[in-house]
Amino acid sequence: MVRTIGLSRWRSSATLFLGLGVGMVLLLACLLFSLSLGAADIEFGTVYRALTDFDNSTNHLIVRSVRLPRTLVALIVGAALAVAGAVMQGLTQNPLADPGILGVEIGAAFAVVVATFIFNINSLGVYAWFAFLGATVVAVLVYVIATLSPGGVTPLNLTIAGVVFSSLISTFISGIMIVSQSTLEETRFWLAGSVAGRDLDLLLQVLPYLTSGLVLALALGRQITTLSLGEDVAKGLGQNTTLVKGLGTVSVVLLAGGSVAIAGPIGFVGLVIPHMVRFLVGVDYRWILPYSAIFGAVLLTISDIAARLVLRPQELPVGLIMPIIGAPLFLHLVRSRSKS
């Protein structure tokens, strides 16, 4: 019997590793299609030569200067948002939690709008730093208020604090937009959520924060699994739940804040992907987090490809496409879970 159980576990782990491999192949396919498709379709052979034997031709310039940075941003932001959403759902034990529950996205948006309104800033590079600052400040405030509330950092306290801050800040943003038409014109495309026009320099500015957040989240996989079973259970097993929640919150701020800083607020990735992944791998966050990273990158890249093709040669911000893809997918997942 022991041998049978061990073999079953080995097969389970082997299947999960195989799933990661399949996900990586799918991710590579999305990368190739993203480099190939757009206002001007480029053959895969030309894409390959642009990456390996660059010759300054028009198609090679499009691949190397426009589509490659854009695709890398979509891959990294999608992975970061999905992992941030998975961590949030594990920490709060709330299946509807996503990075927005901490006010990360709205805090970043508010900082960019205020900076544009006061300082007349219109640079994506400067947007990134203001967005990251705003996301961090609001997330810390939400966490502090939840800590000071009766019961401490509970899922309910975090949710209430996040919703209150998000509603308040949304009102301020709307007020600024009404008062200043120039601010509306400068920030509306960024606020819609987009990976277009981003270059590698901008990505490299934010990459250390995204990498740190991802490493921290993966390192907390076992602890988040225990915490997701219930705080009393986690404490009974000797876990320092306050420390785990604090470190998890830091990882969410780094991941979601960095993502919003570079691409603007993009919804549904952090909500849909963790549910899809749990349907495939179960409740172990040691598997949920890496699977979320891969399939989050896949989903956002596919959405960005669709954003280029739906009104070709014009393009839509990917933030407008994500709800069209994400909402039906989420409803299908919920319906499947209800039936099961």
Residue frames relative to the residue before (quaternion, step in Angstrom):
aa qw qx qy qz dx dy dz
M 1.0000 0.0000 0.0000 0.0000 0.00 0.00 0.00
V 0.6316 0.5346 -0.3318 0.4529 3.59 0.96 -0.86
R 0.6545 0.5145 -0.3111 0.4584 3.53 1.00 -0.92
T 0.6377 0.5338 -0.3231 0.4518 3.59 1.03 -0.79
I 0.6544 0.5034 -0.3111 0.4708 3.56 0.95 -0.88
G 0.6571 0.5126 -0.3160 0.4534 3.57 0.92 -0.89
L 0.6475 0.5121 -0.3148 0.4683 3.58 1.01 -0.85
S 0.6333 0.5335 -0.3268 0.4556 3.57 1.04 -0.81
R 0.6609 0.4936 -0.3109 0.4721 3.57 0.96 -0.84
W 0.6343 0.5315 -0.3361 0.4498 3.56 1.01 -0.83
R 0.6541 0.5038 -0.3152 0.4680 3.56 0.99 -0.88
S 0.6285 0.5375 -0.3347 0.4517 3.56 1.00 -0.78
S 0.6761 0.4761 -0.2905 0.4815 3.58 0.88 -0.92
A 0.6343 0.5297 -0.3310 0.4555 3.57 0.99 -0.82
T 0.6482 0.5185 -0.3149 0.4603 3.57 1.01 -0.84
L 0.6628 0.5060 -0.3043 0.4605 3.56 0.97 -0.85
F 0.6390 0.5011 -0.3232 0.4859 3.59 1.01 -0.76
L 0.6240 0.5292 -0.3314 0.4698 3.57 1.06 -0.76
G 0.6316 0.5373 -0.3240 0.4553 3.56 1.04 -0.79
L 0.6257 0.5210 -0.3345 0.4745 3.57 1.05 -0.75
G 0.6440 0.5241 -0.3182 0.4576 3.56 1.02 -0.82
V 0.6427 0.5087 -0.3152 0.4783 3.57 0.99 -0.84
G 0.6401 0.5287 -0.3192 0.4570 3.56 1.01 -0.81
M 0.6519 0.5095 -0.3163 0.4642 3.59 0.98 -0.79
V 0.6252 0.5190 -0.3369 0.4756 3.60 1.05 -0.74
L 0.6481 0.5101 -0.3096 0.4732 3.58 0.97 -0.87
L 0.6353 0.5311 -0.3187 0.4612 3.56 1.04 -0.81
L 0.6444 0.5135 -0.3151 0.4711 3.58 0.98 -0.83
A 0.6380 0.5207 -0.3266 0.4638 3.59 1.00 -0.80
C 0.6384 0.5167 -0.3191 0.4728 3.60 1.01 -0.81
L 0.6187 0.5477 -0.3329 0.4544 3.56 1.04 -0.81
L 0.6838 0.4879 -0.2894 0.4590 3.59 0.85 -0.94
F 0.6721 0.4815 -0.3031 0.4739 3.59 0.92 -0.88
S 0.6322 0.5368 -0.3349 0.4472 3.59 1.02 -0.71
L 0.6685 0.4792 -0.2911 0.4886 3.58 1.08 -0.73
S 0.7100 0.4844 -0.2508 0.4454 3.56 1.16 -0.59
L 0.7764 0.3801 -0.1782 0.4701 3.58 0.91 -0.93
G 0.3365 0.7167 -0.5648 0.2327 3.53 -1.15 0.72
A 0.7950 -0.2241 0.1942 0.5292 3.56 -1.16 -0.57
A 0.7535 0.1457 -0.0952 0.6340 3.56 1.18 -0.69
D 0.3070 -0.7556 0.5503 0.1789 3.58 -0.62 1.12
I 0.1267 -0.7888 0.6008 0.0293 3.55 -0.96 0.94
E 0.4909 -0.6816 0.4599 0.2880 3.57 -0.86 0.96
F 0.6186 -0.5722 0.3932 0.3678 3.56 -1.16 0.65
G 0.6213 0.5476 -0.3427 0.4435 3.58 1.04 -0.72
T 0.6560 0.4967 -0.3068 0.4784 3.56 1.02 -0.80
V 0.6115 0.5448 -0.3410 0.4615 3.56 1.08 -0.74
Y 0.6545 0.5156 -0.3073 0.4597 3.57 0.93 -0.94
R 0.6817 0.4762 -0.2959 0.4702 3.60 0.90 -0.89
A 0.6098 0.5516 -0.3570 0.4432 3.61 1.08 -0.63
L 0.6985 0.4617 -0.2625 0.4797 3.57 1.10 -0.72
T 0.7815 0.3505 -0.1665 0.4885 3.58 1.06 -0.71
D 0.8058 0.1167 -0.0349 0.5796 3.60 1.12 -0.62
F 0.0580 -0.8571 0.5119 -0.0048 3.55 0.69 1.18
D 0.0444 -0.8396 0.5413 -0.0125 3.61 -0.82 1.00
N 0.5622 -0.6531 0.3649 0.3523 3.64 1.21 0.41
S 0.4048 0.6850 -0.5031 0.3373 3.62 1.15 0.37
T 0.6946 -0.4957 0.3162 0.4146 3.55 -1.26 0.39
N 0.6834 0.4853 -0.2920 0.4606 3.59 0.85 -0.94
H 0.6439 0.5125 -0.3240 0.4666 3.58 1.00 -0.76
L 0.6401 0.5154 -0.3236 0.4690 3.58 1.03 -0.75
I 0.6290 0.5287 -0.3382 0.4588 3.59 1.01 -0.79
V 0.6782 0.4942 -0.2935 0.4580 3.57 0.89 -0.94
R 0.7582 0.4170 -0.2253 0.4478 3.57 0.70 -1.06
S 0.7810 0.3866 -0.1901 0.4522 3.60 0.87 -0.90
V 0.7694 0.3385 -0.1710 0.5140 3.58 1.11 -0.67
R 0.8012 0.3579 -0.1884 0.4409 3.56 0.49 -1.17
L 0.6293 0.5414 -0.3556 0.4294 3.62 0.96 -0.69
P 0.6776 0.4574 -0.3187 0.4796 3.66 0.78 -0.85
R 0.6485 0.5303 -0.3188 0.4434 3.57 0.96 -0.87
T 0.6701 0.4983 -0.2959 0.4638 3.57 0.95 -0.88
L 0.6493 0.5105 -0.3209 0.4636 3.59 0.93 -0.83
V 0.6300 0.5193 -0.3327 0.4719 3.59 1.02 -0.76
A 0.6558 0.5095 -0.3146 0.4597 3.59 0.93 -0.88
L 0.6520 0.5185 -0.3151 0.4547 3.59 0.93 -0.87
I 0.7230 0.4528 -0.2558 0.4547 3.56 0.77 -1.06
V 0.6636 0.4931 -0.3094 0.4698 3.60 0.94 -0.85
G 0.6379 0.5260 -0.3315 0.4544 3.59 0.96 -0.80
A 0.6558 0.5031 -0.3064 0.4722 3.57 0.95 -0.88
A 0.6803 0.5066 -0.2956 0.4395 3.58 0.87 -0.96
L 0.6770 0.4908 -0.3009 0.4586 3.60 0.88 -0.90
A 0.6520 0.5141 -0.3217 0.4550 3.59 0.98 -0.79
V 0.6628 0.4832 -0.3080 0.4821 3.60 0.94 -0.83
A 0.6297 0.5296 -0.3365 0.4580 3.59 0.98 -0.79
G 0.6577 0.5054 -0.3092 0.4651 3.58 0.98 -0.82
A 0.6459 0.5162 -0.3218 0.4613 3.57 0.98 -0.83
V 0.6480 0.5095 -0.3165 0.4694 3.59 0.96 -0.84
M 0.6547 0.5141 -0.3206 0.4518 3.58 0.92 -0.87
Q 0.6686 0.4949 -0.3111 0.4597 3.59 0.91 -0.84
G 0.6544 0.5040 -0.3123 0.4693 3.57 1.07 -0.69
L 0.6835 0.4950 -0.2934 0.4491 3.59 0.94 -0.87
T 0.7713 0.3722 -0.1872 0.4812 3.57 0.91 -0.93
Q 0.3059 -0.7600 0.5048 0.2721 3.59 1.30 -0.30
N 0.5086 0.6100 -0.4120 0.4466 3.52 1.15 0.79
P 0.3371 -0.7871 0.4771 0.1979 3.64 -0.36 1.16
L 0.6879 0.4534 -0.2833 0.4909 3.60 1.23 -0.28
A 0.4475 0.6963 -0.4549 0.3286 3.59 1.25 0.18
D 0.0653 0.7474 -0.6609 0.0210 3.52 -1.22 0.63
P 0.7546 -0.3926 0.2277 0.4739 3.65 -1.16 0.10
G 0.5938 0.5948 -0.3678 0.3980 3.58 1.12 -0.51
I 0.5518 0.6322 -0.4040 0.3642 3.61 1.17 -0.42
L 0.6926 0.4343 -0.2738 0.5067 3.61 1.17 -0.48
G 0.5132 -0.6490 0.4183 0.3746 3.58 1.25 -0.01
V 0.3180 0.7825 -0.4902 0.2150 3.59 1.24 0.29
E 0.7124 0.4633 -0.2736 0.4505 3.57 0.75 -1.03
I 0.6998 0.4594 -0.2845 0.4673 3.58 0.84 -0.93
G 0.6089 0.5449 -0.3526 0.4560 3.59 1.11 -0.60
A 0.6470 0.5055 -0.3119 0.4781 3.57 1.01 -0.82
A 0.6569 0.5155 -0.3102 0.4545 3.57 0.92 -0.90
F 0.6529 0.5217 -0.3148 0.4499 3.57 0.96 -0.87
A 0.6519 0.5183 -0.3203 0.4515 3.59 0.94 -0.86
V 0.6608 0.4990 -0.3104 0.4670 3.59 0.96 -0.83
V 0.6577 0.5085 -0.3130 0.4592 3.59 0.93 -0.88
V 0.6597 0.4995 -0.3085 0.4692 3.59 0.93 -0.87
A 0.6545 0.5115 -0.3176 0.4573 3.59 0.93 -0.88
T 0.6607 0.4933 -0.3061 0.4759 3.60 1.01 -0.79
F 0.6678 0.5161 -0.2972 0.4464 3.55 0.98 -0.87
I 0.7511 0.3988 -0.2168 0.4793 3.59 0.88 -0.94
F 0.8158 0.2763 -0.1101 0.4960 3.57 0.81 -1.05
N 0.3771 -0.7531 0.4645 0.2738 3.59 1.31 0.01
I 0.2580 0.7816 -0.5170 0.2351 3.58 0.97 0.93
N 0.0141 0.8053 -0.5925 0.0160 3.58 -0.99 0.83
S 0.4903 0.6523 -0.4273 0.3893 3.58 1.16 0.59
L 0.4821 -0.6776 0.4744 0.2890 3.58 -0.86 0.97
G 0.6213 0.5578 -0.3397 0.4328 3.57 1.05 -0.73
V 0.6808 0.4498 -0.2779 0.5069 3.58 1.03 -0.81
Y 0.5677 0.5865 -0.3751 0.4393 3.59 1.08 -0.70
A 0.6436 0.5652 -0.3298 0.3969 3.56 0.89 -0.98
W 0.7115 0.4605 -0.2724 0.4556 3.58 0.83 -0.94
F 0.6407 0.4967 -0.3311 0.4830 3.59 1.02 -0.72
A 0.6412 0.5279 -0.3246 0.4525 3.58 0.99 -0.82
F 0.6628 0.4971 -0.3103 0.4662 3.57 0.91 -0.88
L 0.6419 0.5200 -0.3213 0.4630 3.59 1.00 -0.82
G 0.6771 0.4957 -0.2974 0.4553 3.58 0.87 -0.94
A 0.6413 0.5237 -0.3220 0.4591 3.58 0.98 -0.83
T 0.6736 0.5040 -0.2972 0.4515 3.57 0.91 -0.91
V 0.6705 0.5115 -0.3057 0.4421 3.58 0.85 -0.97
V 0.6945 0.4686 -0.2895 0.4629 3.60 0.82 -0.94
A 0.6395 0.5217 -0.3353 0.4543 3.61 0.97 -0.79
V 0.6479 0.5075 -0.3181 0.4707 3.59 0.99 -0.81
L 0.6476 0.5196 -0.3187 0.4573 3.59 0.95 -0.87
V 0.6465 0.5126 -0.3181 0.4670 3.58 0.95 -0.87
Y 0.6719 0.4976 -0.2978 0.4608 3.58 0.91 -0.92
V 0.6494 0.5152 -0.3191 0.4595 3.61 0.98 -0.83
I 0.6567 0.5028 -0.3133 0.4667 3.58 0.93 -0.89
A 0.6435 0.5083 -0.3246 0.4714 3.58 1.00 -0.79
T 0.6339 0.5393 -0.3234 0.4502 3.58 1.05 -0.77
L 0.7140 0.4545 -0.2465 0.4720 3.58 1.00 -0.86
S 0.5597 0.6118 -0.3868 0.4036 3.59 1.24 -0.26
P 0.6299 -0.5281 0.3938 0.4116 3.60 -1.17 0.43
G 0.7759 0.2979 -0.2364 0.5033 3.55 -0.75 1.02
G 0.4443 -0.7232 0.4355 0.2998 3.57 1.27 -0.20
V 0.7734 -0.3323 0.2599 0.4732 3.54 -1.26 -0.56
T 0.1274 0.7827 -0.5907 0.1495 3.55 0.17 1.32
P 0.6647 -0.4918 0.3577 0.4340 3.63 -1.18 0.34
L 0.6573 0.5169 -0.3136 0.4498 3.58 0.97 -0.85
N 0.6737 0.4967 -0.3029 0.4557 3.60 0.89 -0.92
L 0.6412 0.5100 -0.3247 0.4726 3.59 0.98 -0.80
T 0.6670 0.5115 -0.3061 0.4469 3.57 0.91 -0.91
I 0.6694 0.4968 -0.3030 0.4619 3.58 0.89 -0.94
A 0.6648 0.4976 -0.3094 0.4634 3.59 0.88 -0.93
G 0.6687 0.5070 -0.3045 0.4506 3.59 0.93 -0.86
V 0.6645 0.5004 -0.3029 0.4652 3.58 0.95 -0.88
V 0.6511 0.5149 -0.3212 0.4558 3.59 0.93 -0.85
F 0.6733 0.4837 -0.3005 0.4716 3.59 0.85 -0.93
S 0.6566 0.5190 -0.3198 0.4442 3.59 0.91 -0.89
S 0.6600 0.5032 -0.3101 0.4637 3.60 0.95 -0.84
L 0.6641 0.5112 -0.3025 0.4539 3.55 0.95 -0.90
I 0.6987 0.4665 -0.2779 0.4658 3.57 0.84 -0.97
S 0.6020 0.5566 -0.3587 0.4462 3.61 1.06 -0.67
T 0.6251 0.5336 -0.3279 0.4657 3.57 1.07 -0.75
F 0.6525 0.5096 -0.3114 0.4664 3.59 0.96 -0.86
I 0.6445 0.5205 -0.3227 0.4578 3.58 0.96 -0.86
S 0.6558 0.5082 -0.3130 0.4623 3.58 0.92 -0.90
G 0.6389 0.5343 -0.3245 0.4484 3.57 1.00 -0.80
I 0.6622 0.4964 -0.3059 0.4707 3.58 0.92 -0.88
M 0.6468 0.5276 -0.3202 0.4480 3.58 0.98 -0.85
I 0.6572 0.5041 -0.3098 0.4670 3.58 1.02 -0.79
V 0.6887 0.4905 -0.2767 0.4566 3.57 0.96 -0.88
S 0.8097 0.2154 -0.0741 0.5408 3.58 0.93 -0.93
Q 0.2807 -0.7733 0.5498 0.1445 3.56 -0.40 1.26
S 0.6228 0.5527 -0.3437 0.4342 3.60 1.04 -0.72
T 0.6346 0.5165 -0.3308 0.4702 3.59 1.03 -0.76
L 0.6245 0.5358 -0.3294 0.4631 3.57 1.02 -0.78
E 0.6764 0.4974 -0.2964 0.4552 3.57 0.89 -0.94
E 0.6976 0.4948 -0.2807 0.4355 3.58 0.94 -0.86
T 0.8045 0.3458 -0.1459 0.4603 3.58 0.94 -0.86
R 0.4924 0.7060 -0.4346 0.2649 3.61 1.14 -0.36
F 0.6580 0.4968 -0.3318 0.4585 3.63 0.97 -0.72
W 0.6481 0.5025 -0.3190 0.4750 3.59 0.99 -0.79
L 0.6691 0.5102 -0.3034 0.4472 3.59 0.94 -0.88
A 0.6122 0.5485 -0.3564 0.4443 3.60 1.16 -0.47
G 0.4508 -0.6832 0.4518 0.3549 3.60 1.23 -0.44
S 0.2577 0.7733 -0.5337 0.2254 3.57 -0.36 1.20
V 0.2565 -0.7407 0.5962 0.1735 3.56 -1.22 0.56
A 0.4693 0.6761 -0.4436 0.3547 3.59 1.27 0.07
G 0.8169 0.2876 -0.2055 0.4558 3.55 -1.14 0.68
R 0.5226 0.6126 -0.4296 0.4087 3.59 1.24 0.11
D 0.1958 -0.7834 0.5778 0.1188 3.57 -0.99 0.77
L 0.7017 -0.4855 0.3222 0.4100 3.54 -1.32 0.22
D 0.5951 0.5704 -0.3722 0.4266 3.61 1.07 -0.62
L 0.6548 0.4988 -0.3064 0.4780 3.57 0.98 -0.85
L 0.6449 0.5183 -0.3186 0.4625 3.57 0.98 -0.83
L 0.6695 0.5088 -0.3032 0.4484 3.58 0.92 -0.86
Q 0.5856 0.5754 -0.3736 0.4317 3.61 1.14 -0.52
V 0.7644 0.3744 -0.1761 0.4945 3.55 0.97 -0.91
L 0.5040 0.7088 -0.4001 0.2889 3.59 1.19 -0.54
P 0.6380 0.5279 -0.3668 0.4239 3.69 0.85 -0.71
Y 0.6585 0.5009 -0.3105 0.4680 3.60 1.03 -0.76
L 0.6551 0.5025 -0.3113 0.4704 3.57 0.98 -0.83
T 0.6515 0.5138 -0.3147 0.4610 3.57 0.96 -0.84
S 0.6534 0.5128 -0.3114 0.4617 3.58 0.94 -0.88
G 0.6639 0.5060 -0.3035 0.4595 3.57 0.95 -0.86
L 0.6599 0.5061 -0.3124 0.4591 3.58 1.00 -0.80
V 0.6498 0.5093 -0.3160 0.4674 3.59 0.94 -0.87
L 0.6576 0.5085 -0.3109 0.4609 3.58 0.94 -0.89
A 0.6539 0.5129 -0.3192 0.4554 3.59 0.93 -0.86
L 0.6671 0.4981 -0.3058 0.4619 3.61 0.89 -0.89
A 0.6440 0.5277 -0.3196 0.4524 3.57 1.06 -0.74
L 0.7005 0.4583 -0.2603 0.4812 3.59 1.19 -0.55
G 0.3244 0.8009 -0.4680 0.1851 3.59 1.26 0.06
R 0.6880 0.4735 -0.2883 0.4683 3.58 0.82 -0.97
Q 0.6739 0.5036 -0.3005 0.4493 3.60 0.91 -0.91
I 0.6551 0.5000 -0.3190 0.4681 3.59 1.00 -0.79
T 0.5935 0.5559 -0.3607 0.4569 3.60 1.08 -0.65
T 0.6706 0.4871 -0.2911 0.4778 3.57 0.92 -0.92
L 0.6744 0.5010 -0.2963 0.4544 3.58 0.93 -0.92
S 0.6350 0.5464 -0.3344 0.4317 3.59 1.04 -0.69
L 0.6010 0.5570 -0.3543 0.4506 3.59 1.25 -0.32
G 0.6875 -0.4155 0.2832 0.5239 3.57 1.28 -0.25
E 0.5266 -0.6646 0.4254 0.3163 3.56 -0.92 0.87
D 0.6289 0.5323 -0.3434 0.4508 3.60 1.00 -0.72
V 0.6366 0.5183 -0.3239 0.4703 3.57 1.01 -0.80
A 0.6605 0.5153 -0.3062 0.4522 3.56 0.93 -0.94
K 0.6638 0.4890 -0.3078 0.4750 3.58 0.93 -0.85
G 0.6366 0.5398 -0.3240 0.4454 3.55 1.04 -0.78
L 0.6869 0.4468 -0.2682 0.5066 3.57 1.20 -0.53
G 0.6060 -0.6129 0.3316 0.3837 3.57 1.31 0.28
Q 0.4574 0.6951 -0.4514 0.3221 3.59 1.20 0.26
N 0.3753 -0.6795 0.5848 0.2354 3.55 -1.12 0.78
T 0.2132 -0.8405 0.4842 0.1167 3.57 0.15 1.28
T 0.6133 0.5523 -0.3544 0.4395 3.59 1.06 -0.68
L 0.6572 0.5009 -0.3082 0.4714 3.57 0.95 -0.85
V 0.6548 0.5114 -0.3189 0.4560 3.59 0.91 -0.88
K 0.6585 0.4996 -0.3100 0.4698 3.59 0.95 -0.85
G 0.6447 0.5270 -0.3209 0.4513 3.57 0.99 -0.81
L 0.6862 0.4655 -0.2791 0.4843 3.57 0.88 -0.95
G 0.6307 0.5288 -0.3319 0.4608 3.58 1.04 -0.73
T 0.6403 0.5174 -0.3178 0.4704 3.56 1.03 -0.80
V 0.6194 0.5353 -0.3379 0.4644 3.59 1.02 -0.77
S 0.6648 0.4979 -0.3128 0.4607 3.58 0.91 -0.87
V 0.6380 0.5229 -0.3290 0.4596 3.60 1.01 -0.77
V 0.6504 0.5123 -0.3170 0.4626 3.58 0.94 -0.86
L 0.6615 0.5036 -0.3086 0.4622 3.58 0.93 -0.87
L 0.7106 0.4630 -0.2627 0.4601 3.58 0.87 -0.96
A 0.7395 0.4055 -0.2350 0.4832 3.57 0.69 -1.07
G 0.6409 0.5255 -0.3274 0.4538 3.58 0.99 -0.81
G 0.6699 0.4879 -0.2995 0.4727 3.57 0.92 -0.88
S 0.6464 0.5259 -0.3192 0.4514 3.59 1.00 -0.80
V 0.6798 0.4713 -0.2869 0.4830 3.56 0.88 -0.95
A 0.6070 0.5740 -0.3532 0.4211 3.57 1.06 -0.70
I 0.7697 0.3753 -0.2009 0.4758 3.56 0.91 -0.84
A 0.8156 0.2610 -0.1089 0.5048 3.60 1.03 -0.73
G 0.5104 -0.6220 0.4449 0.3934 3.59 1.21 -0.18
P 0.6661 -0.5049 0.3510 0.4221 3.61 -1.23 0.12
I 0.0183 0.7790 -0.6240 0.0591 3.58 -0.73 1.14
G 0.2334 -0.8230 0.5085 0.0980 3.55 -0.53 1.17
F 0.7632 0.4457 -0.3105 0.3501 3.50 -1.49 0.00
V 0.5798 0.5830 -0.4079 0.3970 3.66 1.02 -0.55
G 0.7280 0.4395 -0.2405 0.4681 3.57 0.81 -1.02
L 0.6553 0.4961 -0.3113 0.4771 3.58 1.23 -0.30
V 0.7471 0.4427 -0.2296 0.4394 3.58 0.77 -1.07
I 0.6878 0.5364 -0.3097 0.3785 3.57 0.73 -1.09
P 0.6569 0.4990 -0.3557 0.4393 3.70 0.77 -0.77
H 0.6356 0.5144 -0.3348 0.4683 3.61 1.04 -0.71
M 0.6416 0.5176 -0.3212 0.4662 3.58 0.95 -0.84
V 0.6740 0.5038 -0.2931 0.4539 3.56 0.93 -0.93
R 0.6433 0.5138 -0.3335 0.4592 3.62 0.92 -0.80
F 0.6025 0.5579 -0.3498 0.4509 3.56 1.09 -0.67
L 0.7144 0.4467 -0.2414 0.4816 3.57 1.14 -0.69
V 0.8405 0.2428 -0.0762 0.4783 3.60 0.80 -1.01
G 0.5785 -0.5932 0.3989 0.3929 3.63 1.15 -0.18
V 0.7131 -0.4939 0.3389 0.3643 3.55 -1.22 -0.51
D 0.5046 0.6551 -0.4257 0.3674 3.60 1.24 0.08
Y 0.3364 -0.7854 0.4881 0.1781 3.57 -0.45 1.23
R 0.5105 0.6081 -0.4390 0.4205 3.60 1.19 -0.12
W 0.7108 0.3638 -0.2352 0.5541 3.57 1.24 -0.43
I 0.6036 0.5833 -0.3615 0.4060 3.58 1.00 -0.78
L 0.6965 0.5076 -0.2966 0.4113 3.61 0.80 -0.95
P 0.6982 0.4293 -0.3111 0.4812 3.67 0.76 -0.80
Y 0.6223 0.5209 -0.3458 0.4709 3.60 1.03 -0.71
S 0.6358 0.5296 -0.3308 0.4536 3.59 0.99 -0.81
A 0.6322 0.5379 -0.3362 0.4450 3.59 0.95 -0.83
I 0.6929 0.4803 -0.2858 0.4555 3.58 0.84 -0.97
F 0.7549 0.4000 -0.2336 0.4643 3.58 0.71 -1.04
G 0.5596 0.5576 -0.3953 0.4687 3.60 1.20 -0.31
A 0.6423 0.5093 -0.3112 0.4808 3.56 1.02 -0.82
V 0.6419 0.5248 -0.3171 0.4605 3.58 1.00 -0.84
L 0.6837 0.5047 -0.2979 0.4350 3.59 0.81 -1.00
L 0.6980 0.4597 -0.2929 0.4644 3.60 0.82 -0.91
T 0.6306 0.5240 -0.3425 0.4588 3.61 1.03 -0.68
I 0.6426 0.5024 -0.3218 0.4808 3.59 0.96 -0.83
S 0.6492 0.5162 -0.3173 0.4597 3.58 0.97 -0.82
D 0.6538 0.5020 -0.3181 0.4684 3.59 1.01 -0.76
I 0.6113 0.5273 -0.3517 0.4739 3.60 1.05 -0.69
A 0.6531 0.5087 -0.3077 0.4690 3.58 0.95 -0.89
A 0.6331 0.5452 -0.3309 0.4387 3.59 1.03 -0.78
R 0.6672 0.4884 -0.3026 0.4739 3.59 1.13 -0.57
L 0.7530 0.4493 -0.2100 0.4324 3.56 1.02 -0.82
V 0.5940 0.6324 -0.3761 0.3252 3.59 1.04 -0.70
L 0.7936 0.1515 -0.0898 0.5824 3.64 1.05 -0.67
R 0.1270 0.8429 -0.5148 0.0912 3.57 1.14 0.60
P 0.5429 -0.1497 -0.8263 0.0092 1.63 -1.93 1.65
Q 0.5170 0.6103 -0.4459 0.4018 3.60 1.22 0.06
E 0.2686 -0.7632 0.5688 0.1480 3.56 -1.26 0.47
L 0.2932 -0.7253 0.5960 0.1808 3.53 -1.24 0.60
P 0.5440 -0.5710 0.4731 0.3927 3.60 -1.14 0.41
V 0.5369 -0.6484 0.4308 0.3250 3.56 -0.95 0.85
G 0.5731 0.6042 -0.3722 0.4099 3.59 1.18 -0.49
L 0.6557 0.4838 -0.3133 0.4878 3.59 1.22 -0.41
I 0.6520 0.5093 -0.3084 0.4695 3.57 1.19 -0.50
M 0.5919 0.6265 -0.3638 0.3533 3.58 1.00 -0.82
P 0.6723 0.4731 -0.3403 0.4565 3.69 0.79 -0.75
I 0.6204 0.5505 -0.3483 0.4367 3.60 1.07 -0.70
I 0.7115 0.4031 -0.2416 0.5224 3.57 1.06 -0.78
G 0.7159 0.5041 -0.2607 0.4067 3.55 0.85 -1.02
A 0.6558 0.5405 -0.3318 0.4095 3.60 0.90 -0.86
P 0.6904 0.4423 -0.3136 0.4790 3.67 0.74 -0.84
L 0.6249 0.5390 -0.3405 0.4506 3.58 1.04 -0.74
F 0.6623 0.5018 -0.3040 0.4659 3.58 0.95 -0.87
L 0.6502 0.5106 -0.3155 0.4658 3.59 0.96 -0.83
H 0.6378 0.5242 -0.3248 0.4613 3.57 1.04 -0.76
L 0.6493 0.5157 -0.3119 0.4639 3.57 1.01 -0.84
V 0.6505 0.5116 -0.3117 0.4668 3.57 0.96 -0.89
R 0.6568 0.5105 -0.3046 0.4639 3.57 0.96 -0.87
S 0.6491 0.5154 -0.3169 0.4611 3.59 0.99 -0.82
R 0.6572 0.4993 -0.3116 0.4710 3.58 0.98 -0.83
S 0.6349 0.5371 -0.3335 0.4441 3.59 1.02 -0.77
K 0.6593 0.5033 -0.3040 0.4686 3.55 1.02 -0.83
S 0.6839 0.4877 -0.2926 0.4569 3.56 0.97 -0.86
